[in-house]
Amino acid sequence: MRHAAGWFLRNPANLDPDEQRQLDALCATSPQLAALRTHVRHFAEMMTHRRGRQLDAWMTAVLADDLPELHSFVIGLRRDQDAVTAGLSLPYSSGPVEGQVNRIIMWNLSCQAALIGRGQSGAGSQSRTTLLTTGSKPRTGCSWLPPSGVMSTGLPSSLPIARRKSQSVSTPP
């Protein structure tokens, strides 16, 4: 079953002949699977070729078929259809921002793991001050300094709110 899901989601050009044959046989046994395959391919084409203008027609076609799982997906898309259409049409990407957020989250998790390994609770404890003043080192690779560009607020220092908060927060000696 897991292989079949991968076949539906992968670009058909990237399937080897045996996988393509098995997918064709699977879709031949069920009209619902054949319809699902068609709808997934069309949605993938909208995403890769920035054809957001086709979203409304795609959603109408999905709702015309007996595919309850895709119906719930379409209902979710309709909740914010303008944003989804823009996301499928415009060349802008939030990828760089998401990358920075994930980097900060991973840094924070590694610091918390180091604190847990030392028997200390997390965010509410005096652990950061204790480790800064005693000079002890954590067990993991956490440097106790945030990633570059991140202030002690956890926000990128380029944001005005991060500068305002950091001005009012005193740092340990």
Sequence and secondary structure as in RCSB ss.txt:
>XXXX:A:sequence
MRHAAGWFLRNPANLDPDEQRQLDALCATSPQLAALRTHVRHFAEMMTHRRGRQLDAWMTAVLADDLPELHSFVI
GLRRDQDAVTAGLSLPYSSGPVEGQVNRIIMWNLSCQAALIGRGQSGAGSQSRTTLLTTGSKPRTGCSWLPPSGV
MSTGLPSSLPIARRKSQSVSTPP
>XXXX:A:secstr
 HHHHHHHHS GGGS HHHHHHHHHHHHH HHHHHHHHHHHHHHHHHHTT GGGHHHHHHHHHHSS HHHHHHHH
HHHHTHHHHHHHHH     HHHHHHHHHHHHHHHHHHHHHHHTT  STTSSHHHHHHHH    SSS  SS  TTB
 TTSSBTTSHHHHHHHHHS    
